[in-house]
């Protein structure tokens, strides 16, 4: 007889049938006559209640079935006589796979803080909270692939090891096989990377965008979805050193096309979560964020307001709000500014365009005013920016001039420039931080709580 997942059994009406479940004990309670074991296998947030007749099994046989233990139960599926679950099991046989010492098991008691659970990331998926988050994360990853596949996009695997810095930020993790205790040096006293594995300095990627553009220049519409890395020493609830990015790149898309795709994409994902993650969202809405579901519905049901950066700055300066960070034209907008526009001024998601070129990346298409670029940021309630993108600069001369202006070594970018030399075309793209999306969809407050094993400064334990 095969194991049946608890998710399936809780929907079953096949009363009287003998079934097998396997999972981890959440609780065990009862009296001298009967014991009630709540068992969970991770397939759903709800547990299966197993009713055990003490007279049949004996108290001694049950003594090691404690919270955290892993068991196999064969029994009869019956309609539940109590509140809280539609079905339960009457145990006939119980097999103990693995014990869990109640004195040392960290999840023996309820009410642990999220901060404490980060210190036991190897066990926190067993909690209701992180089970819910990880199931939602899976559903969102699946929905991303489904969305793009259904639209005819091609999934491209861009390199994790790269010799270029896509953002020009310089905060990258170095990849090297050189002996750190005996580094080869050039005559000028610098590290001689010609003796390294790749013959040049290489790093972990901060973005798959540049390589994605190359594929879009052949396949028209592509997307990447993979891990990216940023060696930024920031211990905040919004920063990770290792995170995942979704980055579509589309030939023959202008900025308007880009904005339309971005809105359709995120609304599709949020709607998918509402339709396919109901139990987990209801739990998170009840336990962590009472406005979570209404905020998700708000994004699905509202068209996004589009306006320029200049218009946004004027609104913010005339708002009368006391912002922590002052606003003026040319400054990068902070989360407090973005949230004001979304939550107070427009009461709908916002897409800002045409940012000052000084605060945006080199590859963004320049506007005719000479001051702004065809950038776009999608702003959501509670978190601010969730998507950043732009129409890309397809003009070779303008791109070369911008690279020289920012003193980016053009010898490292020759391959990128050649796409503008051979058959250049208008094209656009954007990036969506996967963990930023999961933060929004789950209502969690700290980005370290929406990735299984967070990588942050001084933390690579698990």
VOPAGU-2260 file (C-alpha; in pm, 1 decimal, decimal comma):
REM VOPAGU-2260
SITE   aa  ch    i         X         Y         Z
SITE  UNK   A    0       0,0       0,0       0,0
SITE  UNK   A    1     135,2     343,0     -99,3
SITE  UNK   A    2     150,3     650,5     120,9
SITE  UNK   A    3    -113,4     915,9      46,0
SITE  UNK   A    4     -32,9    1282,0     102,7
SITE  UNK   A    5    -229,5    1457,1     375,2
SITE  UNK   A    6    -333,3    1725,7     125,9
SITE  UNK   A    7    -523,5    1459,8     -69,5
SITE  UNK   A    8    -667,2    1281,3     233,3
SITE  UNK   A    9    -816,5    1596,5     382,3
SITE  UNK   A   10   -1027,3    1630,7      66,9
SITE  UNK   A   11   -1125,9    1264,3      59,7
SITE  UNK   A   12   -1472,9    1130,9     135,2
SITE  UNK   A   13   -1363,6     768,4     106,8
SITE  UNK   A   14   -1455,1     685,0     465,9
SITE  UNK   A   15   -1376,2     335,1     583,6
SITE  UNK   A   16   -1079,1     300,1     352,9
SITE  UNK   A   17    -744,4     180,5     491,5
SITE  UNK   A   18    -471,0     436,5     419,4
SITE  UNK   A   19    -108,5     514,2     504,8
SITE  UNK   A   20      31,6     853,2     600,5
SITE  UNK   A   21     389,7     944,0     685,6
SITE  UNK   A   22     515,9    1263,1     840,1
SITE  UNK   A   23     634,3    1449,7    1146,6
SITE  UNK   A   24     448,2    1476,5    1474,5
SITE  UNK   A   25     331,7    1827,9    1552,2
SITE  UNK   A   26     151,4    1751,8    1878,8
SITE  UNK   A   27      32,2    1460,5    2085,4
SITE  UNK   A   28    -237,9    1497,4    2350,0
SITE  UNK   A   29    -507,7    1286,5    2512,7
SITE  UNK   A   30    -590,4    1091,0    2825,8
SITE  UNK   A   31    -545,5     737,8    2963,4
SITE  UNK   A   32    -790,9     596,8    2707,9
SITE  UNK   A   33    -716,6     775,6    2383,4
SITE  UNK   A   34    -430,7     972,4    2227,6
SITE  UNK   A   35    -459,7    1229,7    1949,5
SITE  UNK   A   36    -153,5    1270,5    1725,3
SITE  UNK   A   37    -132,0    1560,2    1479,7
SITE  UNK   A   38      91,2    1456,3    1190,4
SITE  UNK   A   39     207,6    1684,4     908,6
SITE  UNK   A   40     391,7    1591,3     588,9
SITE  UNK   A   41     442,1    1940,5     443,4
SITE  UNK   A   42     196,8    1893,1     156,4
SITE  UNK   A   43     -47,4    2137,5     319,7
SITE  UNK   A   44     -49,0    2364,0     622,4
SITE  UNK   A   45    -311,8    2148,2     796,6
SITE  UNK   A   46    -221,6    1832,2     988,1
SITE  UNK   A   47    -396,9    1497,5     993,7
SITE  UNK   A   48    -539,1    1393,8    1330,8
SITE  UNK   A   49    -464,5    1033,1    1416,5
SITE  UNK   A   50    -678,0     876,5    1691,4
SITE  UNK   A   51    -495,2     607,4    1889,8
SITE  UNK   A   52    -672,1     361,9    2122,8
SITE  UNK   A   53    -439,9     328,5    2423,7
SITE  UNK   A   54    -587,4     -10,2    2512,9
SITE  UNK   A   55    -480,9    -148,1    2175,4
SITE  UNK   A   56    -131,6       2,0    2153,1
SITE  UNK   A   57     -31,7      46,9    2516,4
SITE  UNK   A   58     124,0     359,5    2666,0
SITE  UNK   A   59     475,6     216,6    2642,4
SITE  UNK   A   60     453,0     184,4    2262,5
SITE  UNK   A   61     364,8     552,8    2233,4
SITE  UNK   A   62     621,5     704,7    2470,1
SITE  UNK   A   63     866,8     799,7    2193,5
SITE  UNK   A   64     602,0     956,3    1971,5
SITE  UNK   A   65     676,5    1313,9    2070,2
SITE  UNK   A   66     679,4    1646,4    1887,2
SITE  UNK   A   67     927,6    1631,1    1600,6
SITE  UNK   A   68     934,6    1252,3    1572,9
SITE  UNK   A   69     880,1    1099,2    1228,9
SITE  UNK   A   70     623,6     821,4    1199,1
SITE  UNK   A   71     430,7     602,7     957,2
SITE  UNK   A   72      66,2     533,7    1036,0
SITE  UNK   A   73    -165,5     277,7     879,5
SITE  UNK   A   74    -527,8     326,7     969,5
SITE  UNK   A   75    -887,8     378,5     869,0
SITE  UNK   A   76   -1006,7     709,3     725,4
SITE  UNK   A   77   -1317,1     826,2     911,0
SITE  UNK   A   78   -1529,7    1136,3     928,6
SITE  UNK   A   79   -1405,6    1356,9    1209,7
SITE  UNK   A   80   -1621,0    1384,7    1520,5
SITE  UNK   A   81   -1447,9    1701,9    1638,5
SITE  UNK   A   82   -1403,7    2055,8    1518,7
SITE  UNK   A   83   -1124,7    2177,1    1293,2
SITE  UNK   A   84   -1082,7    1896,1    1043,0
SITE  UNK   A   85   -1322,5    1712,1     808,8
SITE  UNK   A   86   -1152,2    1372,2     837,1
SITE  UNK   A   87    -926,4    1184,2    1073,0
SITE  UNK   A   88    -759,5     845,5    1101,7
SITE  UNK   A   89    -814,9     560,2    1343,2
SITE  UNK   A   90    -471,2     405,8    1386,2
SITE  UNK   A   91    -417,1      33,8    1331,7
SITE  UNK   A   92     -36,2      29,0    1305,0
SITE  UNK   A   93     230,3     287,9    1392,1
SITE  UNK   A   94     594,6     268,2    1287,9
SITE  UNK   A   95     847,8     503,9    1441,7
SITE  UNK   A   96    1105,7     619,0    1185,1
SITE  UNK   A   97    1296,8     869,3    1394,9
SITE  UNK   A   98    1271,6     985,0    1754,3
SITE  UNK   A   99    1295,2    1348,6    1867,1
SITE  UNK   A  100    1421,0    1419,6    2217,5
SITE  UNK   A  101    1160,1    1651,2    2376,5
SITE  UNK   A  102    1426,2    1805,7    2601,8
SITE  UNK   A  103    1645,6    1927,6    2316,1
SITE  UNK   A  104    1416,5    1961,5    2010,2
SITE  UNK   A  105    1413,8    2339,7    1942,8
SITE  UNK   A  106    1056,7    2342,8    1811,5
SITE  UNK   A  107     905,0    2165,1    2109,9
SITE  UNK   A  108     725,4    2480,8    2219,4
SITE  UNK   A  109     525,9    2735,0    2020,6
SITE  UNK   A  110     577,2    3110,9    2002,6
SITE  UNK   A  111     936,6    3125,7    1877,3
SITE  UNK   A  112    1044,2    3455,6    1724,8
SITE  UNK   A  113    1135,9    3472,6    1357,6
SITE  UNK   A  114    1481,6    3589,4    1463,9
SITE  UNK   A  115    1530,9    3270,6    1666,2
SITE  UNK   A  116    1405,5    3056,6    1379,0
SITE  UNK   A  117    1670,3    3210,0    1150,3
SITE  UNK   A  118    1930,6    3058,2    1381,7
SITE  UNK   A  119    1786,1    2712,1    1314,6
SITE  UNK   A  120    1723,5    2745,7     941,4
SITE  UNK   A  121    1775,6    2369,3     906,3
SITE  UNK   A  122    1458,5    2304,8    1111,3
SITE  UNK   A  123    1239,5    2609,3    1050,8
SITE  UNK   A  124    1071,8    2461,4     737,1
SITE  UNK   A  125     884,4    2233,6     981,9
SITE  UNK   A  126     694,8    2528,6    1127,8
SITE  UNK   A  127     359,0    2637,7     988,3
SITE  UNK   A  128     502,0    2976,6     895,1
SITE  UNK   A  129     792,9    2856,0     688,2
SITE  UNK   A  130     602,8    2566,0     540,7
SITE  UNK   A  131     354,7    2824,4     410,7
SITE  UNK   A  132     628,4    3056,2     280,8
SITE  UNK   A  133     812,0    2776,6     100,5
SITE  UNK   A  134     497,4    2640,0     -62,3
SITE  UNK   A  135     410,3    2991,1    -184,1
SITE  UNK   A  136     767,4    3034,7    -310,0
SITE  UNK   A  137     733,4    2712,7    -511,3
SITE  UNK   A  138     400,2    2822,0    -658,2
SITE  UNK   A  139     542,4    3158,8    -759,5
SITE  UNK   A  140     843,8    2996,1    -930,0
SITE  UNK   A  141     610,8    2763,7   -1120,5
SITE  UNK   A  142     381,9    3054,0   -1217,1
SITE  UNK   A  143     677,3    3254,1   -1352,2
SITE  UNK   A  144     777,6    2974,6   -1587,6
SITE  UNK   A  145     416,2    2912,8   -1686,5
SITE  UNK   A  146     353,3    3279,9   -1763,5
SITE  UNK   A  147     651,7    3319,8   -1992,4
SITE  UNK   A  148     611,4    2980,5   -2156,5
SITE  UNK   A  149     247,7    3055,6   -2237,5
SITE  UNK   A  150     357,3    3387,2   -2395,3
SITE  UNK   A  151     617,6    3221,6   -2617,4
SITE  UNK   A  152     927,2    3340,1   -2429,2
SITE  UNK   A  153    1237,0    3118,7   -2416,5
SITE  UNK   A  154    1411,9    3039,3   -2087,5
SITE  UNK   A  155    1785,0    3119,1   -2109,7
SITE  UNK   A  156    2045,8    3008,2   -1856,8
SITE  UNK   A  157    2286,4    3297,9   -1821,8
SITE  UNK   A  158    2629,7    3246,5   -1658,8
SITE  UNK   A  159    2679,8    3265,2   -1284,3
SITE  UNK   A  160    3053,0    3328,2   -1327,9
SITE  UNK   A  161    3118,9    3645,2   -1525,9
SITE  UNK   A  162    3392,4    3888,3   -1617,5
SITE  UNK   A  163    3159,0    4189,6   -1635,1
SITE  UNK   A  164    2979,7    4401,4   -1378,4
SITE  UNK   A  165    2632,2    4454,5   -1525,0
SITE  UNK   A  166    2533,7    4732,6   -1285,8
SITE  UNK   A  167    2869,5    4906,4   -1257,9
SITE  UNK   A  168    2839,3    4884,1    -880,1
SITE  UNK   A  169    3164,9    4700,0    -816,6
SITE  UNK   A  170    3021,8    4504,0    -521,9
SITE  UNK   A  171    3088,7    4154,4    -648,8
SITE  UNK   A  172    3217,7    3826,2    -507,7
SITE  UNK   A  173    3546,4    3724,9    -668,3
SITE  UNK   A  174    3583,8    3376,8    -818,7
SITE  UNK   A  175    3943,2    3257,1    -821,2
SITE  UNK   A  176    4162,6    2946,4    -793,5
SITE  UNK   A  177    4472,6    3148,0    -705,0
SITE  UNK   A  178    4643,1    3070,3    -373,8
SITE  UNK   A  179    4546,9    3361,8    -143,6
SITE  UNK   A  180    4870,1    3309,3      52,2
SITE  UNK   A  181    5091,2    3325,2    -256,7
SITE  UNK   A  182    4928,5    3553,0    -512,6
SITE  UNK   A  183    5115,8    3601,8    -841,7
SITE  UNK   A  184    5195,5    3966,2    -913,2
SITE  UNK   A  185    5249,4    4172,3   -1226,4
SITE  UNK   A  186    5561,0    4392,6   -1261,1
SITE  UNK   A  187    5338,6    4679,4   -1140,9
SITE  UNK   A  188    5263,0    4489,0    -819,2
SITE  UNK   A  189    4901,2    4406,1    -902,2
SITE  UNK   A  190    4747,7    4057,6    -886,2
SITE  UNK   A  191    4829,3    3871,8   -1206,5
SITE  UNK   A  192    4491,4    3728,2   -1303,6
SITE  UNK   A  193    4636,7    3592,3   -1629,0
SITE  UNK   A  194    4753,4    3299,8   -1416,5
SITE  UNK   A  195    4404,1    3240,9   -1276,9
SITE  UNK   A  196    4169,0    2966,0   -1399,2
SITE  UNK   A  197    3991,8    3186,6   -1654,4
SITE  UNK   A  198    4296,4    3397,9   -1737,8
SITE  UNK   A  199    4121,4    3713,1   -1615,9
SITE  UNK   A  200    3944,1    3851,7   -1311,5
SITE  UNK   A  201    3600,5    3688,5   -1268,2
SITE  UNK   A  202    3313,6    3727,2   -1023,5
SITE  UNK   A  203    2973,2    3591,6    -930,4
SITE  UNK   A  204    2709,5    3766,1   -1138,2
SITE  UNK   A  205    2490,1    4047,4   -1011,1
SITE  UNK   A  206    2253,8    4012,3   -1307,4
SITE  UNK   A  207    2187,2    3797,2   -1612,2
SITE  UNK   A  208    2060,7    4097,2   -1806,5
SITE  UNK   A  209    2354,4    4166,9   -2039,0
SITE  UNK   A  210    2374,9    3805,6   -2155,2
SITE  UNK   A  211    1995,9    3799,5   -2175,4
SITE  UNK   A  212    2009,9    4088,5   -2420,7
SITE  UNK   A  213    2237,0    3883,5   -2644,9
SITE  UNK   A  214    1980,7    3603,1   -2659,1
SITE  UNK   A  215    1694,5    3846,2   -2722,3
SITE  UNK   A  216    1883,7    3971,1   -3028,5
SITE  UNK   A  217    1833,4    3625,0   -3178,1
SITE  UNK   A  218    1521,1    3474,4   -3017,2
SITE  UNK   A  219    1322,9    3799,2   -2975,5
SITE  UNK   A  220    1167,0    3725,5   -2632,8
SITE  UNK   A  221    1357,4    3551,0   -2356,5
SITE  UNK   A  222    1376,9    3543,6   -1978,4
SITE  UNK   A  223    1632,0    3440,8   -1719,9
SITE  UNK   A  224    1554,5    3314,1   -1370,8
SITE  UNK   A  225    1851,3    3231,9   -1155,0
SITE  UNK   A  226    2070,5    3317,6    -856,8
SITE  UNK   A  227    2254,6    3648,9    -842,1
SITE  UNK   A  228    2503,3    3781,7    -589,0
SITE  UNK   A  229    2588,2    4117,5    -435,8
SITE  UNK   A  230    2879,8    4168,8    -194,2
SITE  UNK   A  231    2712,5    4461,4     -23,1
SITE  UNK   A  232    2781,8    4473,5     350,3
SITE  UNK   A  233    2423,3    4560,9     444,8
SITE  UNK   A  234    2258,5    4401,3     746,3
SITE  UNK   A  235    1904,3    4516,9     676,8
SITE  UNK   A  236    1564,8    4344,6     638,2
SITE  UNK   A  237    1580,7    4416,6     261,2
SITE  UNK   A  238    1926,6    4287,0     165,0
SITE  UNK   A  239    2067,8    3944,6      81,1
SITE  UNK   A  240    2408,3    3851,2     -55,9
SITE  UNK   A  241    2253,2    3569,8    -261,8
SITE  UNK   A  242    1912,5    3619,9    -420,3
SITE  UNK   A  243    1715,5    3516,8    -729,0
SITE  UNK   A  244    1622,1    3739,5   -1022,8
SITE  UNK   A  245    1369,0    3711,9   -1303,9
SITE  UNK   A  246    1486,8    3914,1   -1603,3
SITE  UNK   A  247    1294,1    3915,7   -1932,7
SITE  UNK   A  248    1451,0    4081,3   -2236,4
SITE  UNK   A  249    1244,7    4156,7   -2546,2
SITE  UNK   A  250    1352,9    4267,6   -2891,9
SITE  UNK   A  251    1124,2    4521,2   -3063,1
SITE  UNK   A  252     972,1    4638,3   -2730,2
SITE  UNK   A  253     973,9    5007,1   -2645,5
SITE  UNK   A  254     919,1    5149,2   -2296,6
SITE  UNK   A  255     539,4    5139,0   -2330,2
SITE  UNK   A  256     550,5    4770,4   -2425,8
SITE  UNK   A  257     784,2    4707,2   -2133,4
SITE  UNK   A  258     547,2    4871,4   -1882,9
SITE  UNK   A  259     249,0    4679,7   -2017,9
SITE  UNK   A  260     431,4    4347,9   -1985,8
SITE  UNK   A  261     554,2    4428,7   -1633,4
SITE  UNK   A  262     203,9    4511,1   -1510,0
SITE  UNK   A  263      48,8    4205,4   -1671,8
SITE  UNK   A  264     325,7    3982,9   -1532,4
SITE  UNK   A  265     303,1    4086,3   -1167,3
SITE  UNK   A  266     -77,1    4093,6   -1170,3
SITE  UNK   A  267     -75,0    3740,1   -1311,7
SITE  UNK   A  268     160,1    3621,7   -1034,8
SITE  UNK   A  269     -41,9    3779,2    -754,3
SITE  UNK   A  270    -366,9    3641,9    -896,7
SITE  UNK   A  271    -205,3    3296,8    -925,2
SITE  UNK   A  272    -111,0    3313,1    -556,9
SITE  UNK   A  273    -464,2    3412,5    -455,0
SITE  UNK   A  274    -609,9    3124,0    -653,1
SITE  UNK   A  275    -358,6    2851,4    -568,5
SITE  UNK   A  276    -222,1    2930,4    -220,3
SITE  UNK   A  277    -544,2    3000,2     -30,3
SITE  UNK   A  278    -474,3    2801,2     287,4
SITE  UNK   A  279    -122,9    2937,7     325,6
SITE  UNK   A  280    -228,5    3296,8     254,0
SITE  UNK   A  281    -516,4    3271,9     500,0
SITE  UNK   A  282    -273,0    3152,2     768,9
SITE  UNK   A  283     -23,6    3434,4     701,9
SITE  UNK   A  284    -306,2    3687,5     685,0
SITE  UNK   A  285    -429,3    3574,7    1025,3
SITE  UNK   A  286     -92,5    3537,4    1198,5
SITE  UNK   A  287     128,2    3811,0    1050,3
SITE  UNK   A  288     -49,8    4068,0     836,0
SITE  UNK   A  289    -424,4    4126,4     862,0
SITE  UNK   A  290    -420,1    4334,0     542,8
SITE  UNK   A  291    -224,4    4083,5     329,6
SITE  UNK   A  292    -506,1    3940,1     118,4
SITE  UNK   A  293    -676,2    4277,6      69,2
SITE  UNK   A  294    -340,3    4422,4     -44,8
SITE  UNK   A  295    -293,2    4140,1    -296,0
SITE  UNK   A  296    -643,4    4197,3    -429,5
SITE  UNK   A  297    -567,0    4571,4    -447,9
SITE  UNK   A  298    -279,9    4502,9    -690,2
SITE  UNK   A  299    -483,8    4264,2    -905,0
SITE  UNK   A  300    -788,2    4491,3    -927,1
SITE  UNK   A  301    -620,1    4827,2    -999,4
SITE  UNK   A  302    -464,9    4954,0   -1318,6
SITE  UNK   A  303    -115,2    5093,1   -1259,4
SITE  UNK   A  304     -68,5    5471,5   -1268,6
SITE  UNK   A  305     206,4    5580,8   -1507,7
SITE  UNK   A  306     394,2    5908,1   -1463,2
SITE  UNK   A  307     741,3    6056,6   -1502,8
SITE  UNK   A  308    1002,4    6087,2   -1230,8
SITE  UNK   A  309     980,7    6466,9   -1268,6
SITE  UNK   A  310     604,5    6461,7   -1206,4
SITE  UNK   A  311     655,5    6236,8    -903,9
SITE  UNK   A  312     916,3    6468,5    -752,2
SITE  UNK   A  313     678,7    6764,8    -791,5
SITE  UNK   A  314     401,8    6570,9    -613,6
SITE  UNK   A  315     633,8    6472,7    -330,5
SITE  UNK   A  316     771,5    6824,3    -283,7
SITE  UNK   A  317     418,7    6969,5    -267,1
SITE  UNK   A  318     280,9    6691,5     -43,7
SITE  UNK   A  319     350,5    6856,0     290,1
SITE  UNK   A  320     481,6    6522,5     421,3
SITE  UNK   A  321     778,8    6516,2     659,4
SITE  UNK   A  322    1004,5    6266,6     484,7
SITE  UNK   A  323    1315,5    6128,0     651,3
SITE  UNK   A  324    1505,9    6179,7     325,0
SITE  UNK   A  325    1450,8    6519,0     152,5
SITE  UNK   A  326    1328,4    6509,7    -207,2
SITE  UNK   A  327    1471,1    6710,3    -495,1
SITE  UNK   A  328    1513,7    6653,9    -866,5
SITE  UNK   A  329    1813,1    6430,4    -925,9
SITE  UNK   A  330    1794,2    6234,0    -599,8
SITE  UNK   A  331    1715,6    5864,2    -593,8
SITE  UNK   A  332    1370,9    5807,9    -447,2
SITE  UNK   A  333    1354,2    5615,6    -119,5
SITE  UNK   A  334    1097,4    5357,4     -12,8
SITE  UNK   A  335     909,3    5619,4     191,8
SITE  UNK   A  336     865,9    5834,4    -120,2
SITE  UNK   A  337     755,7    5541,8    -334,2
SITE  UNK   A  338     505,6    5421,7     -75,9
SITE  UNK   A  339     357,5    5771,4     -39,3
SITE  UNK   A  340     285,4    5781,7    -411,8
SITE  UNK   A  341     124,8    5435,7    -407,1
SITE  UNK   A  342     -56,0    5430,3     -73,5
SITE  UNK   A  343    -157,2    5793,0     -18,6
SITE  UNK   A  344    -150,1    5998,9    -336,2
SITE  UNK   A  345    -273,3    5764,7    -611,3
SITE  UNK   A  346    -404,4    5471,5    -405,0
SITE  UNK   A  347    -293,9    5228,5    -675,4
SITE  UNK   A  348      34,6    5074,5    -796,1
SITE  UNK   A  349     260,0    5319,2    -980,0
SITE  UNK   A  350     507,0    5299,2   -1268,2
SITE  UNK   A  351     762,8    5580,4   -1275,1
SITE  UNK   A  352     956,6    5652,7   -1596,1
SITE  UNK   A  353    1221,6    5888,2   -1734,3
SITE  UNK   A  354    1468,2    5903,5   -1443,2
SITE  UNK   A  355    1778,6    6126,4   -1436,8
SITE  UNK   A  356    2056,5    5943,4   -1619,3
SITE  UNK   A  357    2303,2    6008,7   -1335,7
SITE  UNK   A  358    2118,4    5772,2   -1100,7
SITE  UNK   A  359    2061,1    5493,9   -1353,5
SITE  UNK   A  360    2274,9    5230,7   -1527,9
SITE  UNK   A  361    2482,1    5291,5   -1841,7
SITE  UNK   A  362    2274,6    5067,5   -2070,4
SITE  UNK   A  363    1947,7    5263,3   -2047,1
SITE  UNK   A  364    1826,0    5448,2   -2357,9
SITE  UNK   A  365    1882,8    5821,1   -2339,5
SITE  UNK   A  366    1596,1    6062,7   -2395,6
SITE  UNK   A  367    1631,7    6357,7   -2630,9
SITE  UNK   A  368    1645,5    6602,5   -2339,0
SITE  UNK   A  369    1999,4    6483,3   -2259,4
SITE  UNK   A  370    1913,2    6458,9   -1889,8
SITE  UNK   A  371    1690,2    6153,3   -1852,1
SITE  UNK   A  372    1677,3    5791,7   -1961,8
SITE  UNK   A  373    1392,3    5558,9   -2057,6
SITE  UNK   A  374    1392,1    5382,0   -1721,9
SITE  UNK   A  375    1091,0    5245,4   -1539,0
SITE  UNK   A  376    1026,9    5134,6   -1180,0
SITE  UNK   A  377     711,0    4954,4   -1068,1
SITE  UNK   A  378     607,0    5059,3    -716,2
SITE  UNK   A  379     387,1    4849,4    -485,6
SITE  UNK   A  380     223,0    4915,8    -149,3
SITE  UNK   A  381     425,5    4835,4     163,6
SITE  UNK   A  382     755,2    4760,4     -15,0
SITE  UNK   A  383     801,0    5033,8    -275,7
SITE  UNK   A  384     998,3    4930,6    -585,4
SITE  UNK   A  385     935,4    4572,2    -693,8
SITE  UNK   A  386    1049,8    4591,9   -1058,8
SITE  UNK   A  387    1321,6    4797,5   -1225,0
SITE  UNK   A  388    1374,8    4810,7   -1598,4
SITE  UNK   A  389    1423,9    5022,5   -1906,8
SITE  UNK   A  390    1434,0    5046,1   -2278,9
SITE  UNK   A  391    1795,1    4961,0   -2361,6
SITE  UNK   A  392    2023,4    5192,3   -2556,6
SITE  UNK   A  393    2051,1    5038,7   -2904,7
SITE  UNK   A  394    2261,8    5318,4   -3059,1
SITE  UNK   A  395    2628,8    5216,6   -3067,8
SITE  UNK   A  396    2774,1    5568,2   -3055,2
SITE  UNK   A  397    2556,6    5676,5   -2763,4
SITE  UNK   A  398    2629,7    5358,4   -2571,6
SITE  UNK   A  399    3005,5    5389,8   -2626,1
SITE  UNK   A  400    2995,0    5752,5   -2514,7
SITE  UNK   A  401    2809,2    5661,8   -2196,2
SITE  UNK   A  402    3050,7    5377,7   -2117,7
SITE  UNK   A  403    3346,9    5613,1   -2161,8
SITE  UNK   A  404    3174,6    5879,5   -1953,6
SITE  UNK   A  405    3138,1    5634,4   -1663,9
SITE  UNK   A  406    3492,3    5502,0   -1719,8
SITE  UNK   A  407    3374,8    5144,3   -1769,4
SITE  UNK   A  408    3655,2    4942,3   -1940,3
SITE  UNK   A  409    3522,0    4902,5   -2295,6
SITE  UNK   A  410    3765,5    4613,5   -2360,1
SITE  UNK   A  411    3554,4    4404,3   -2122,3
SITE  UNK   A  412    3232,4    4498,9   -2300,6
SITE  UNK   A  413    3327,3    4439,7   -2666,9
SITE  UNK   A  414    3081,7    4151,7   -2703,3
SITE  UNK   A  415    2795,1    4362,2   -2566,0
SITE  UNK   A  416    2880,1    4650,6   -2798,7
SITE  UNK   A  417    2889,2    4421,8   -3101,6
SITE  UNK   A  418    2516,3    4354,2   -3066,6
SITE  UNK   A  419    2475,3    4725,9   -3149,5
SITE  UNK   A  420    2723,8    4694,3   -3435,0
SITE  UNK   A  421    2567,4    4394,8   -3607,8
SITE  UNK   A  422    2192,5    4424,2   -3657,7
SITE  UNK   A  423    2099,2    4646,3   -3366,8
SITE  UNK   A  424    1731,0    4670,0   -3276,8
SITE  UNK   A  425    1510,7    4848,6   -3024,8
SITE  UNK   A  426    1473,5    4632,9   -2717,1
SITE  UNK   A  427    1367,0    4651,4   -2353,0
SITE  UNK   A  428    1367,3    4447,6   -2034,4
SITE  UNK   A  429    1325,9    4451,4   -1660,0
SITE  UNK   A  430    1428,4    4272,5   -1344,6
SITE  UNK   A  431    1207,8    4139,0   -1067,7
SITE  UNK   A  432    1376,9    4032,9    -745,3
SITE  UNK   A  433    1218,1    3699,2    -658,4
SITE  UNK   A  434    1255,6    3745,0    -283,3
SITE  UNK   A  435    1106,9    4096,0    -309,7
SITE  UNK   A  436     805,2    3936,2    -480,2
SITE  UNK   A  437     776,8    3669,4    -209,2
SITE  UNK   A  438     796,6    3940,2      59,1
SITE  UNK   A  439     498,3    4110,7     -97,3
SITE  UNK   A  440     294,4    3795,0    -154,0
SITE  UNK   A  441     352,5    3650,5     196,5
SITE  UNK   A  442     340,9    3972,9     397,9
SITE  UNK   A  443     664,0    3882,4     575,8
SITE  UNK   A  444     870,0    4176,9     699,2
SITE  UNK   A  445    1226,3    4046,5     658,8
SITE  UNK   A  446    1373,1    3920,0     333,2
SITE  UNK   A  447    1567,8    3655,5     528,0
SITE  UNK   A  448    1236,7    3486,1     601,2
SITE  UNK   A  449    1138,7    3424,6     238,2
SITE  UNK   A  450    1445,9    3229,8     122,0
SITE  UNK   A  451    1527,3    2885,4     263,0
SITE  UNK   A  452    1886,7    2956,7     364,7
SITE  UNK   A  453    1967,9    3330,3     372,0
SITE  UNK   A  454    2318,0    3446,8     286,0
SITE  UNK   A  455    2400,7    3769,8     467,9
SITE  UNK   A  456    2716,1    3930,0     612,9
SITE  UNK   A  457    2884,5    3686,2     854,9
SITE  UNK   A  458    2619,8    3420,8     786,9
SITE  UNK   A  459    2671,9    3118,0     564,4
SITE  UNK   A  460    2609,9    2850,7     825,7
SITE  UNK   A  461    2356,6    2623,0     660,3
